[in-house]
Amino acid sequence: METDEDRIITFVVPCYNSAAYMDRCIESLVRAAEGASDVEILVIDDGSAEDDTLERALGWQRRHPGLVRAIHQDNGGHGEVINTGLAQARGAYFKVVDSDDWVDVDAARAVLARLRELRASGGVPLDMLVANYVYEHESDGTRLAVRYVREFPQNRVFTWDDMLRPFPPWQYMMMHSVVYRTALLRACGLRLPAHTFYVDEIFVYAPLPHVRTILYLDVDLYHYLIGRAGQSVEEKVMTARVDQQLRVGRIKIDSVDIPSRAENRKLRRYMIGDLTITMCICTAFSILSDRPDHLQLRDDIWAHLKAHDRRLWHRIRWSFIGVWCNLRTPLGLRAFVWGYHKMQAKFKFN
């Protein structure tokens, strides 16, 4: 039986009624792995019922045996697909690529080459590889690359202490930008909730205190499609699913005791910034929702943070973003929504 060390990486492609667009994603991964025997691609059908997603996945498996594995499961949501992928993975590293996104072939080959080089060196295992991702805006054809050249040293293994500068408030690592060591994800007990959207936030955030060694490559690896109708990050969809966003926020708060100031100071600062953005997102979609209790939803998530860690709550609540999120007058609420939409227009994140 194969072990984690038999493959350099496992790519997991979650698919749910994805027949219209999954081929581009899988083809990019197959091309990146061309001629390699140390890569596996798990195409996981999450109980699709409206199209031939499973048949297409099986077709890729037939055409590329040993590289592509098609897996079918009852519908459990994005998190359950990642749980399945992590349980089935035979790669030393683990990367999720959503079925409506794709990878740049040359960038993916550069990532694979660097992982192989590090593995062959026999040194301290690399815990996390970070690369750029690109917003691909379907509505207007524009592109925006998110890079980390100002925050991270390039093309060398480093620790949190070696970060070049803190992340700006509007930037943080997403699932698109990270490759984790599989054994680290398993050791930290990562398990994502079923039937829940936006669990990619937990996937990136919860393992961070366990990360000791990092490598950043300045390559545009991941292409993230924005603007497809019905996409989970579309504003009206996120507003309708505000309960799920709030659930993810609570899980992030509860999943990690952020390291003390004396330990991993730069990691602590990053994680506080990341959680601040989460609180802002939870606030935004609470306020934007049509629910009569929308302000209570906002207040409840902030109260949850306070109950979990009062010092952390104080740090976030009285930051500029925290004050902005907790404006209470009608004028203040309108100002918050205006500011949120200005940021949305600038960065086109949904």
N, C-alpha and C positions, 0 to 999 in steps of 0.2 A: 504493500500500500504506500502511496506517495505521501510525503510529509510537506510541511511548509517550505522546506529548503529545496524542494525539487523544482520549483518555479521561482523566477525572480519577482513576478508580479501577477496578481489577479485583478482583472478589470471586471467590474460588475455593472451590467446594464439592466436597470429596472424597466420593465415594459408592462404597460396596461393600456390595452386598445391602442397600440402604437404602430400598427401596420403602415400607416400613411407616411411615417417619417423615420422609423427605426433603422432602415437599411443604411442610410447615410452614416449614422452613428457606428454601426457594427463594421461597415466597410472601412471607416477611418482606422479603427482599432486593428482590423485584420491586416491592412496595408502597413501599419506601424510595426506589426509583429512578423512581417513577411520573412520567411527563412529562419525564424527563431523557434526553438523547441522549449524555451523556458518561460513562455507567456501563456496564460489562459484567459479566456473571455467567457464569463458566465452570463448568458442571456436568460434572465429570469422573468417568466410570464406570470404576472400576479393575478391569475384568474380572469383573464380577458374574456369577454363574452360577446363583444360587438363586431369583431373582425377576426382576421386570420393571424393574429400576433404569434400564437404558439406554432402554427405551421411555418411561418417565416423563420422563427427561431430554429426549428428543427431543420429547415432547409440550410441555414448557415452551418449547423452542426454537421450535416451530411457532406457539405462541400469542403469543410475544414475540420475533419476529425482530429482530435488531439489538441486542437487550439480552441475551438468553440464548444461549449457545453450548453445545451438548452435544458432549462429546469422549469417545471410547472408547479405552481402551488395555488392553493385556495387564496382568494383575495384577502390580503392582510394590510395593504397599504405600503407606502414607500419604506417606512421603517422596518416592516417585517421582511421586505425583500432584502434590505441590507443585512438584517440578522441572518437570513438564509445564506446570503453570499459569504458572510464572515464565517459561518459554520462550515461551509463547503470549500472555502478557499484553500488552495494549495500553494499560493504564492507567498514569498517572504514579505511582499508589500501589497497594499490594498488600495484600489482606486475605484470610485464610483463615477460612472459617466451616464447621465440621464439620457433616455432614448431619443429625445428631441434635440440633444446637443451632439457635439462631435469633438474629436481631437485633431490638432494639426499633426500631420504624419511626421514631418521632419522634427518637430519639437518633441513628439513622443519618442522617436528613436533616440534623440539626445538624452532624454530622461532615462530610457532603458540602458543606454550605454554607460551612463554615470552610475546607475545602481549596480550594474554588473562590475564595474571597476571597483566600487567600494566593497562589494561582496568579496571580490577576489583578493583584496588587500588584507582581509582578515582582522581589521582593527575593531574598534568599538562600534557596535551596530548603529546605523542611522535610524533615528526614531521617526523623523518627519521630513519629507521633501516638499518644498513650496515652489510653485511656478506661477506664471501669470495666467490670467484668464481674460477673455474678450467678450464683452457684451455685443451681441449681434442683434440689432434692432430691426425686426421684420417690417415694421410699419414704414420706416423711411430709409432703410438700407444703410444706416450709419453704424459705425463700429467704435467701441471704446475699450482700450486695453487697460486693465488694472495691473499695475506693476508694483514691486516692492523694493526697488533699487535704492531708495532713500532710507529704508528701514533695516534691510538685511545685507550683510556681506554677500558677495556673489561667488558662486562656484567653489566654496570651501565649507567644510563642516565646522559649525560654530555652536555656541550655547546661547541661552537667553541673555547672559551678561554681555555678549558681543554685539547685541543689537546696536545699530547706528544711531537711531533716534526713536522716540515714541511714535506710534501710529497716529495720524491725524484723526479727529473725531469722526469723520465721515468714511473712514476706511477700516476694514478688518478682513480677516481671512474667511473665505467661504469654502464650502465643500469642493467647489470647482478648482481651488488653488492648492489643495493639500493631497499628498500621498502619505499614508501612515504605514508604519511597520505592523504587519498583521498580528504578530505576537503581543505587541503593546496593546492593541485594541482588545485582544482577548484577556490579557492580564489585568487590565483596568475594569473588566466586567462590563464593557459597553453592550447595552441592549436597548434598542429603540422601541418606543411604544407603537403598537399596531394601530391601524385605522386612524392615523394622525398625520396631517400635513405639516410641512415646515420642520421636519425632524432633522434635516441637514444641519440646522443650527446646533443641535445637541451633538451630532456626529463630530463636528469640528471642535466644539468647546469642551466637552467633558473629558477628553483624553489629555488636554494640554498640560495639566500639572505633572503628568507622567513622562512628558517629552524632555529629554536631556540634550539630544544632539539633533541639529537641524542643518539642512542644505537648501540654499535658494539658487535656482537657475532662472536667469532672465530670458526665458523663452515663452512664447504665447501658446501654451499647451492646450488650453480648454476653450472651446467656443460655446458660449452660453446664449441660446436663442431667447430673445425677449420679444413679446408682442403677439405670440400665437394666441388666437381666440380660445378662451376657456382655460388658459394657463393658470397654475395655482398662484402665481405671483401677480396676476392681474388685479388691479385695485378693487374692482367690484367683487371679485372672487374672494380676496383676502378679507374684505369687509364682511362678507356673508359668513366667513369662517373665523370670525374673531375669537370664538371660544377655543378653537384649536391653536391659534397663535398664543392665546393666554395660557393654555395648557403647556405649550412648549416653553414659554417664559418661566412658568413655575418649575418645570423639570430642570431647566438650566440653573435656576436659583438653588434648587435643592441638591443638584448633582455634584456640586463642587464646593468645598470649603477653600476659598481662594487663599493661596499661600500667604503667610504673614509678611509684613513689610521687610523683615530681616532676611527672609528667604525668597530668592528669585524675585527681586524687586521689579525688574523689567517685565517679567511674566505677570506679576501681580498687576502692574499698571495696564498691560495689554488686556488682561481678563476683565478688569473693571471697565475699561473702555468698551469692550465687546458687550458686556452686560448692560452698559448704559444705552447702547444702540438698541438692544433688545427691549429695554424698558420704553424707549421712545417709540419703537414699532408697535408694541402692545398698546401704548397710549394713543397713538395715531388711529389705529383701527377700532379702538373702543370709541373714540370721539366721532369717527366717521360713520360708525354703524347707525342704523335707524332704530336701534333698540331704545326703549324709554329709560332703561337702566344703564345707559352707556357710560355715564360719569361714575356710577358705582363700580362698573367693571374696571375702569381705570384705577379707582381708589383701592380696589381689592388687590390688584397685582402689586401696587406699591406697598400696601400693608403686609402682603406676603413676604416681600423682600425685607421689610423692617423686622418682622418676626423671625426671619431666618438669621439675619446678621445686622444688628442695629448700627454698628460702625460702618459697614458697607453701605447700608441704606443712607446714612448721613452723608457719606462721600458722594454718592450718586444723586441723591435728592437735592443737594445744595450745589451741584455743578450747574453750569449754564444750561445744559440740556435738561437736567432734572427740574430746574425752576421753570423753564419753558414748558415742560410737559405737565406741570401742575398748576398752570394758570386756571383760575376758577370763574372769573367774570365772563359774561357773554362776549365782551370785546377781547378778552384774553384768549378765549377758545377760538374765536375767529382768527386772531393773530397766529395761534398755533397751526391751524389748518392752512392758512396762507403760507406760512413758513415751510410747512411740510411739502406743499405742492410746488413751491419754488425749488426746494431741494430735489424733488422728483423730476421736475423739468430739466434741471441742470445735469443730474446724473443718470436719468432715465432708468432707474432701477426696477420699475414695474410699470 
